[in-house]
Amino acid sequence: MTHPFATTVPATTDEHRLDIVTDPDVDNLQAVTYFTAADVNAACHQAARLLAAVEGADDRYGELYVHDGDGNAVHCDTIHLPA
C-alpha cells in the first residue's frame, strides 16, 4: 500500500517518514516525523530513537515509510517500544 509522501525533494529515495502513535486508537497520530537515512536498517534505528523521545504512553508504535522517488510513501516496518 502506498500513501502520498509530503516532500519538496524530487526523486528522493533516502527520505523516511515515521507516523508515531502513542494512543490506544491507532488512527490518532501524535506526530509525523520526516528524516533521511542511508538505508532501511539505519532508518529503523533512527525511528526507534525518535519514538523513544516522544512524550506519551509507555506503549508506543511507529509506522515507518520510505519515499519511493515518485511522491509515494511505501511501508517499511512497524517499530514497537513496549511498555
Backbone bond lengths (Angstrom), bond angles and torsions (degrees), N, CA, C in turn:
res aa  C-N    CA-C-N  psi(-1)  N-CA   C-N-CA  omega(-1)  CA-C   N-CA-C  phi
1 M - - - 1.443 - - 1.524 108.43 -
2 T 1.313 116.76 136.90 1.449 120.71 177.82 1.517 110.05 -118.82
3 H 1.301 115.25 152.37 1.453 123.55 178.34 1.521 107.46 -132.48
4 P 1.325 118.18 155.90 1.472 119.43 175.84 1.528 110.95 -59.41
5 F 1.293 115.44 143.38 1.461 121.61 179.95 1.520 107.30 -114.78
6 A 1.310 117.00 111.62 1.468 121.50 -178.43 1.518 109.14 -74.90
7 T 1.300 116.49 104.33 1.455 121.02 -179.42 1.522 109.42 -147.98
8 T 1.303 115.59 154.89 1.457 120.17 176.01 1.521 111.20 -110.66
9 V 1.325 116.95 4.67 1.457 121.59 -179.13 1.526 108.45 -105.15
10 P 1.326 118.46 103.99 1.464 120.08 -178.38 1.526 111.93 -68.32
11 A 1.312 115.68 148.42 1.471 123.95 176.79 1.527 112.92 59.60
12 T 1.316 116.87 29.56 1.460 121.23 178.19 1.520 109.65 -85.22
13 T 1.320 117.00 131.14 1.461 120.05 176.84 1.522 112.10 -124.19
14 D 1.342 117.71 3.50 1.460 120.08 177.46 1.527 110.70 -107.63
15 E 1.317 116.58 7.70 1.460 120.99 -179.88 1.532 109.30 -92.14
16 H 1.326 115.06 137.95 1.452 121.64 -177.53 1.516 110.36 -126.02
17 R 1.323 115.36 156.26 1.460 121.69 176.22 1.518 107.69 -128.36
18 L 1.337 115.65 134.48 1.455 121.59 176.81 1.517 108.28 -117.29
19 D 1.333 116.19 115.78 1.459 122.26 174.57 1.517 107.00 -91.74
20 I 1.337 117.01 113.90 1.460 122.36 -173.08 1.525 110.11 -98.11
21 V 1.336 115.73 128.30 1.457 122.82 179.00 1.522 108.33 -123.45
22 T 1.324 117.00 120.32 1.465 121.24 176.53 1.527 110.65 -122.30
23 D 1.307 116.45 6.36 1.459 123.37 -178.65 1.528 107.77 -104.88
24 P 1.318 118.31 148.92 1.475 118.68 177.11 1.532 113.03 -58.77
25 D 1.325 117.71 -26.63 1.461 121.43 176.90 1.524 108.43 -84.70
26 V 1.325 117.31 109.54 1.469 121.36 -174.65 1.519 112.92 -65.54
27 D 1.321 117.73 -17.02 1.459 120.53 177.94 1.526 112.48 -83.68
28 N 1.323 116.87 -1.48 1.463 122.19 -178.67 1.528 108.96 -102.90
29 L 1.334 116.32 85.45 1.471 120.72 -179.46 1.520 110.39 -69.51
30 Q 1.318 115.91 137.38 1.462 119.89 174.46 1.515 110.50 -88.02
31 A 1.329 115.68 -36.67 1.462 119.39 -177.73 1.524 109.66 -158.28
32 V 1.313 114.67 156.83 1.460 122.32 172.05 1.526 105.64 -127.83
33 T 1.317 116.09 125.42 1.457 121.51 -176.26 1.526 109.77 -122.27
34 Y 1.322 115.80 133.96 1.461 121.92 176.21 1.520 108.67 -107.90
35 F 1.326 116.82 139.36 1.467 120.77 177.84 1.517 108.96 -157.48
36 T 1.324 116.47 166.16 1.458 121.05 176.18 1.522 109.16 -109.45
37 A 1.325 115.12 152.45 1.460 121.65 177.77 1.521 108.22 -151.93
38 A 1.310 115.70 152.35 1.464 120.79 -176.37 1.523 112.60 -68.31
39 D 1.334 117.38 -33.55 1.458 121.40 179.82 1.528 108.95 -157.12
40 V 1.318 116.56 178.60 1.462 120.94 -176.11 1.525 111.49 -65.19
41 N 1.321 117.93 -37.78 1.457 121.16 178.97 1.527 110.84 -60.99
42 A 1.322 116.73 -46.86 1.468 120.84 177.87 1.526 110.50 -64.57
43 A 1.329 116.92 -36.67 1.467 120.77 178.76 1.525 111.00 -64.95
44 C 1.326 117.64 -39.83 1.470 121.10 178.21 1.524 111.18 -63.83
45 H 1.329 117.00 -41.22 1.467 120.31 178.15 1.526 110.82 -65.35
46 Q 1.325 117.08 -43.36 1.469 120.98 178.76 1.523 110.06 -65.41
47 A 1.311 117.74 -40.48 1.463 121.66 179.51 1.523 110.77 -61.58
48 A 1.325 117.66 -40.42 1.467 120.83 178.32 1.527 110.74 -64.34
49 R 1.326 117.65 -39.06 1.468 120.74 177.65 1.523 110.86 -66.58
50 L 1.336 117.01 -42.27 1.468 120.15 178.43 1.522 111.10 -64.89
51 L 1.313 116.32 -40.62 1.457 120.65 179.15 1.519 111.15 -63.60
52 A 1.319 117.61 -39.60 1.464 121.65 178.99 1.524 111.74 -66.69
53 A 1.324 117.74 -26.21 1.465 121.43 -176.55 1.528 113.67 -83.29
54 V 1.326 117.53 -11.80 1.459 121.27 -177.26 1.520 110.22 -82.34
55 E 1.323 116.01 137.10 1.460 120.08 175.75 1.513 109.45 -77.33
56 G 1.318 115.68 146.19 1.455 119.93 178.86 1.511 110.45 151.02
57 A 1.308 115.11 -162.17 1.462 121.13 -179.51 1.527 110.16 -59.65
58 D 1.324 115.52 155.35 1.463 119.55 -179.99 1.524 112.25 -67.89
59 D 1.327 116.93 -30.35 1.460 122.12 179.61 1.529 108.10 -89.64
60 R 1.326 117.02 108.86 1.467 121.52 -172.94 1.512 111.26 -125.20
61 Y 1.320 113.97 145.69 1.460 121.64 177.04 1.516 109.64 -127.17
62 G 1.297 115.05 150.56 1.453 120.65 172.54 1.513 109.14 -140.23
63 E 1.304 115.85 133.05 1.462 121.10 174.97 1.524 107.17 -98.34
64 L 1.309 116.34 119.23 1.461 122.42 -176.20 1.522 110.01 -98.60
65 Y 1.324 115.08 128.77 1.465 122.14 179.33 1.523 108.67 -123.93
66 V 1.335 115.69 152.35 1.452 121.60 174.90 1.526 108.00 -118.94
67 H 1.316 115.62 146.08 1.467 122.19 177.16 1.525 108.14 -74.57
68 D 1.325 117.32 130.87 1.464 119.93 -177.87 1.522 113.70 -88.96
69 G 1.333 118.29 0.52 1.460 121.55 179.73 1.515 113.48 92.15
70 D 1.335 116.64 -11.81 1.459 121.19 -179.44 1.523 112.49 -117.12
71 G 1.318 117.40 15.91 1.463 120.87 177.99 1.505 114.64 93.34
72 N 1.328 118.14 9.56 1.460 121.70 179.70 1.519 111.46 -112.94
73 A 1.328 115.05 151.95 1.457 121.61 175.01 1.523 108.02 -103.71
74 V 1.322 116.29 125.25 1.455 122.04 179.89 1.527 107.67 -109.70
75 H 1.331 116.05 128.37 1.473 120.67 -177.80 1.522 110.24 -64.02
76 C 1.344 115.92 131.43 1.470 122.34 179.22 1.513 112.10 -105.42
77 D 1.338 115.32 -48.82 1.458 118.92 -170.57 1.521 109.53 -163.60
78 T 1.318 114.79 160.54 1.469 121.50 171.16 1.517 106.36 -109.89
79 I 1.321 115.71 124.88 1.469 121.47 179.29 1.524 106.70 -101.47
80 H 1.330 117.38 129.34 1.459 121.05 -179.12 1.525 109.63 -128.01
81 L 1.314 115.32 126.16 1.462 121.02 172.47 1.523 106.02 -111.40
82 P 1.345 117.26 100.32 1.449 119.51 -176.77 1.515 113.13 -70.09
83 A 1.321 114.37 157.76 1.482 120.77 -179.72 1.514 110.36 -67.40
